[in-house]
């Protein structure tokens, strides 16, 4: 039996395995011996997309087109979509596709009624770096755990950063942008803040200094533009267009190749924020949002065990909020086992086996698929561009048969949209008025500057008397009057602990500080 020849009856098994009764996304047609069978469609039920998924494959095998194909059909069925657009290719969704010989041939092979179609698209950019409405997150909302990942801090430094956030919360010092956090750390390591630093206990001056230097370098790279206000409200990712189609939000990231940890953790912040805000839904008929996490390996590189555990728990729990997450990367090996085990829907494009590491990754990939009539180790190296091996969850939650699939052609433009189309889309967006102009309200930086400016200047000590001086000794100063005895109530009210409790309560109530799995804070609605 050749690599692509399933056992006798396998084609019928695929046909019955993908014959769903409810709404579904059409991926393509089953293939045997290099021939597509349009009467044997391969599909994903809409109701299982919140069970998450993986789109994998070597560079140039068609992963981006698969994202585009899935996003189009989700939008058409009223499901909002979020896409991280690393190369800018997905901007083509705002423009109708153009027919050509390849598109016509592919549509004929898989039985697709192809019509060039534009979809409702929003373009966002982190802090205005790239084309799109600028979006930001406050430092407080981002939290110490995610920020530690961005800065590359070790476990001790991450714990120390958490103490800095605690001090800011307790003392009513809003951390909105990077200069706020730098101001708090600078204060704690200054002469004026020595007493406060000592009270924090676990935070050493040396560790605080290391974190401060990392923040300065981070700012010097221009990364601080991503933090501040107005902060993105992730509810804006879940809108419908006027015609009822789901909005496709493209986060343009072409300038972030040198800051991959920032972009990946920003996406994780979005998921954590959605998890906080959305109600429990169980298993809805269709997801509230499908989130495509491109270049997913960047999220996991260098991550601590605690960070990986938080990702795993977020992915597991957000399913019940009606959010589906698809990780997009080269091989399943890029995703930790605890996360990979939760990805019920798999679209695996071709893999290479040029090196021993490639061969090891190929074997690991094959081991993640259910048993089938294919020789997957051979087939995965022979798939053509725009072909994939697919297995998904059925409507009852069981894995479908493994199917060699020739994918459908996207109906929007399979290239970047023209600049004028992108600019017109941005200008017409209701989000432009909300997020375009950065705000800089009073926060930790301004409050600490005012505190230091108001502090009394210490009087210089008098010079010691000269030995040769014959000046008479100064008269003894009169004894200071005894301070009246304070009542018990006055002692309690004036005590540092009581004031600390009041400050902390005021901060919590005023800013709804609620720490999540990642230490992020819920914004006030």
ZIQUI-V584467 format. One record per residue. SS is DSSP state (helix for helix, strand for strand, loop for the rest). PSI is psi in radians with two decimals (none if undefined). D_CENTER is the distance of its C-alpha to the mean C-alpha in whole Angstrom. Layout:
ss: (SS/SS)
psi: (PSI/PSI)
d_center: (D_CENTER/D_CENTER)
This chain:
ss: (loop/loop/loop/loop/loop/loop/loop/loop/loop/helix/helix/helix/helix/helix/helix/helix/helix/loop/loop/loop/loop/loop/loop/strand/strand/strand/strand/strand/strand/strand/strand/strand/loop/loop/strand/strand/strand/strand/strand/strand/strand/strand/strand/strand/strand/helix/helix/helix/helix/helix/helix/loop/strand/strand/strand/strand/loop/loop/loop/loop/loop/loop/helix/helix/helix/helix/helix/helix/helix/helix/helix/helix/helix/helix/helix/helix/loop/loop/loop/strand/strand/strand/strand/strand/strand/loop/loop/loop/helix/helix/helix/helix/helix/helix/loop/strand/loop/loop/loop/loop/helix/helix/helix/helix/helix/helix/helix/helix/helix/helix/loop/loop/loop/loop/loop/loop/loop/loop/loop/loop/strand/strand/strand/strand/strand/strand/loop/loop/loop/loop/loop/loop/strand/strand/strand/strand/strand/loop/helix/helix/helix/helix/helix/helix/helix/helix/helix/helix/helix/helix/helix/loop/loop/loop/helix/helix/helix/helix/helix/helix/helix/helix/helix/helix/helix/helix/helix/helix/helix/helix/loop/loop/loop/loop/loop/loop/loop/helix/helix/helix/helix/helix/helix/helix/helix/helix/helix/helix/loop/loop/loop/loop/loop/helix/helix/helix/helix/helix/helix/helix/loop/loop/loop/loop/helix/helix/helix/helix/helix/helix/helix/helix/helix/helix/helix/helix/helix/helix/helix/helix/loop/loop/helix/helix/helix/helix/strand/loop/strand/loop/strand/loop/loop/helix/helix/helix/helix/helix/loop/strand/loop/loop/loop/loop/loop/strand/loop/strand/strand/strand/strand/strand/loop/loop/loop/loop/helix/helix/helix/helix/helix/helix/helix/helix/helix/helix/helix/helix/helix/helix/helix/helix/helix/helix/helix/helix/helix/loop/loop/loop/loop/loop/loop/loop/loop/loop/loop/loop/strand/strand/strand/strand/strand/loop/loop/loop/helix/helix/helix/helix/loop/loop/loop/loop/helix/helix/helix/helix/helix/helix/helix/helix/helix/helix/helix/helix/helix/helix/helix/helix/helix/loop/strand/strand/strand/strand/strand/strand/strand/loop/loop/helix/helix/helix/loop/loop/helix/helix/helix/helix/loop/loop/loop/loop/strand/strand/strand/strand/loop/loop/loop/loop/loop/loop/loop/helix/helix/helix/helix/helix/helix/helix/helix/helix/helix/helix/loop/loop/loop/loop/loop/loop/loop/loop/loop/helix/helix/helix/helix/loop/loop/loop/loop/loop/loop/loop/strand/strand/strand/strand/strand/loop/strand/loop/loop/loop/loop/loop/strand/loop/loop/loop/strand/strand/strand/strand/strand/loop/loop/loop/loop/strand/loop/loop/loop/loop/loop/loop/helix/helix/helix/helix/helix/helix/helix/helix/helix/helix/loop/helix/helix/helix/helix/helix/helix/loop/loop/loop/strand/loop/loop/loop/loop/helix/helix/helix/helix/helix/helix/helix/helix/helix/helix/helix/loop/loop/loop/loop/loop/loop/loop/loop/loop/loop/loop/loop/loop/loop/loop/loop/loop/loop/loop/loop/loop/loop/loop/loop/loop/loop/loop/loop/loop/loop/loop/loop/loop/helix/helix/helix/helix/helix/helix/helix/loop/helix/helix/helix/helix/helix/helix/helix/helix/helix/helix/helix/helix/helix/helix/helix/helix/loop/loop/loop/loop/loop/loop/loop/loop/loop/loop/loop/loop/loop/loop)
psi: (2.19/2.97/-0.69/0.11/1.89/2.88/2.80/2.28/-0.06/-0.65/-0.72/-0.59/-0.73/-0.75/-0.83/-0.54/-0.40/0.28/1.32/2.65/-0.49/-3.00/2.57/2.85/2.28/2.01/-0.69/-2.68/2.56/2.60/2.40/2.35/0.64/-0.01/2.24/2.54/1.69/-0.31/0.05/1.37/2.59/2.18/2.91/2.15/2.41/-0.58/-0.14/0.10/-0.32/0.03/0.09/3.01/3.06/2.29/2.02/2.87/2.77/2.83/2.34/0.18/-0.13/0.24/-0.77/-0.69/-0.57/-0.76/-0.80/-0.78/-0.79/-0.73/-0.69/-0.84/-0.60/-0.83/-0.79/-0.47/0.31/0.42/2.08/2.62/2.48/2.28/2.27/2.05/1.60/-0.79/-0.09/0.03/-0.56/-0.10/-0.32/-0.25/-0.33/-0.08/2.55/2.46/2.80/2.21/2.50/-3.11/-0.71/-0.76/-0.78/-0.74/-0.78/-0.76/-0.69/-0.68/-0.62/0.06/0.62/2.32/1.61/2.24/2.17/2.22/2.35/2.64/2.73/2.08/2.46/2.42/2.14/2.75/2.55/1.97/0.34/0.14/1.63/-3.11/2.26/2.88/2.19/2.32/2.62/2.97/2.54/2.70/-0.74/-0.79/-0.67/-0.77/2.83/-0.56/-0.82/-0.70/-0.64/-0.65/-0.75/-0.72/-0.16/0.60/2.66/3.12/-0.74/-0.76/-0.63/-0.74/-0.68/-0.67/-0.63/-0.63/-0.62/-0.77/-0.72/-0.78/-0.74/-0.76/-0.83/-0.55/0.26/0.72/1.64/2.26/1.63/-0.68/3.14/-0.60/-0.47/-0.81/-0.71/-0.68/-0.70/-0.79/-0.70/-0.70/-0.80/-0.49/0.07/2.99/-0.66/-0.51/0.13/-0.73/-0.74/-0.68/-0.72/-0.67/-0.51/-0.34/-1.35/-0.06/1.97/2.69/-0.63/-0.80/-0.72/-0.66/-0.68/-0.78/-0.71/-0.75/-0.70/-0.67/-0.69/-0.78/-0.69/-0.78/-0.71/-0.45/-0.06/0.11/-0.28/-0.18/-0.25/-0.15/2.36/-2.81/2.76/2.44/2.49/2.26/1.96/-0.20/-0.42/-0.24/-0.10/0.50/2.78/2.60/2.95/-0.50/0.12/-0.11/2.64/2.43/2.42/1.94/2.06/2.04/1.88/2.21/0.64/-0.35/0.12/0.31/-0.52/-0.02/0.98/-0.61/-0.62/-0.83/-0.71/-0.67/-0.50/-0.72/-0.65/-0.62/-0.72/-0.78/-0.75/-0.66/-0.72/-0.72/-0.69/-0.72/-0.45/2.52/2.82/2.32/-0.30/-2.21/1.62/2.89/-0.55/2.66/2.74/-0.47/2.47/2.24/2.05/2.04/1.53/2.74/0.84/-0.43/-0.45/-0.51/-0.61/-0.31/2.23/0.21/2.49/2.88/-0.67/-0.70/-0.77/-0.67/-0.67/-0.68/-0.83/-0.74/-0.67/-0.80/-0.71/-0.73/-0.52/-0.27/-0.72/-0.13/0.02/0.31/2.22/2.44/2.17/2.11/2.34/2.08/-3.02/-0.80/2.71/-0.40/-0.38/-0.26/2.27/2.57/-0.67/-0.54/-0.76/-0.63/-0.32/0.00/1.65/-0.32/2.18/2.26/1.82/1.93/-3.09/2.60/2.73/2.72/0.93/-0.41/2.89/-0.65/-0.69/-0.77/-0.67/-0.74/-0.63/-0.81/-0.71/-0.66/-0.80/-0.65/-0.27/-0.10/2.61/2.79/2.47/3.09/0.02/2.64/1.50/-0.58/-0.58/-0.76/-0.72/-0.35/-0.13/-0.07/2.45/2.93/2.30/0.27/2.69/2.78/2.20/2.41/2.35/-3.14/2.40/3.08/-0.39/0.11/0.09/2.59/2.43/2.86/2.55/2.31/2.12/2.13/2.33/2.08/2.62/2.84/2.35/2.61/-0.22/3.10/2.21/0.85/2.88/2.50/2.73/2.62/-0.71/-0.57/-0.78/-0.81/-0.69/-0.67/-0.74/-0.79/-0.56/-0.10/2.36/-0.27/-0.36/-0.80/-0.50/-0.63/-0.17/-0.72/2.15/2.52/2.66/1.29/3.01/2.27/-2.75/-0.73/-0.90/-0.69/-0.71/-0.63/-0.75/-0.68/-0.76/-0.63/-0.56/-0.21/2.39/2.45/2.19/2.36/2.45/2.49/2.49/2.56/2.49/2.54/2.51/2.45/-0.52/-0.08/2.39/0.27/2.45/2.61/2.48/2.60/2.55/2.44/2.58/2.59/2.33/2.48/2.49/2.35/2.31/2.54/2.21/2.57/2.90/-0.74/-0.78/-0.69/-0.73/-0.84/-0.66/-0.09/2.53/-0.65/-0.75/-0.78/-0.67/-0.75/-0.75/-0.78/-0.80/-0.78/-0.75/-0.68/-0.80/-0.81/-0.77/-0.60/0.10/0.90/2.00/1.94/2.37/-2.87/-0.61/0.10/0.22/2.83/2.44/2.34/2.75/2.22/none)
d_center: (44/42/38/38/40/39/42/45/43/40/39/41/38/35/37/37/34/32/34/32/34/31/28/26/25/27/26/29/33/34/36/39/41/39/40/37/38/37/39/36/33/30/27/24/25/23/23/22/18/17/18/15/16/16/17/19/21/23/22/24/25/23/20/19/22/21/17/19/22/20/18/22/23/20/21/25/25/23/19/16/14/11/11/9/13/14/17/18/20/18/20/23/22/23/26/29/29/33/35/36/38/35/34/37/38/34/35/38/37/35/37/34/35/33/33/31/29/26/24/22/19/17/16/14/13/12/15/17/17/17/19/17/17/16/13/12/11/14/14/16/13/10/13/15/13/10/12/14/12/12/15/16/18/21/21/24/22/19/21/23/20/20/24/23/21/23/26/24/24/27/29/27/26/22/20/18/18/19/22/23/21/24/26/26/26/29/31/30/32/35/38/37/34/36/37/34/32/35/34/30/32/29/28/31/31/31/27/26/28/26/23/24/25/21/20/23/22/19/20/23/20/19/16/17/17/13/14/17/18/18/14/12/13/11/14/15/13/15/18/21/24/27/28/26/24/20/18/16/14/13/11/13/13/16/17/14/16/17/14/11/10/9/7/5/5/4/1/2/5/5/6/8/9/10/12/14/15/16/19/20/22/22/23/23/25/22/18/17/14/13/10/10/8/10/11/10/13/11/9/12/14/16/14/16/18/17/13/13/15/13/10/13/14/11/12/15/15/13/16/18/16/17/13/13/11/12/11/13/15/19/20/19/20/17/15/16/19/18/15/17/20/18/17/20/20/21/22/23/24/27/26/29/31/32/32/32/29/28/31/29/26/28/30/26/25/28/28/25/27/30/34/35/38/36/36/32/33/35/33/30/31/34/31/31/29/27/28/26/27/26/26/24/25/28/28/30/27/29/28/30/32/30/31/31/30/31/28/29/28/26/28/26/26/25/25/23/25/27/26/29/27/23/25/27/24/22/25/26/22/23/19/21/24/21/18/21/23/21/23/24/26/27/25/26/27/30/31/31/33/35/36/37/39/41/42/45/46/48/52/53/56/59/61/63/67/69/71/74/73/76/74/75/72/70/71/69/66/67/65/62/62/61/58/59/57/54/54/52/49/49/48/45/44/44/43/40/38/39/37/34/34/34/32/29/30/30/27/25/27/26/23/22/20/19/17/14/14/11/14/12/15/15/16/20/21)
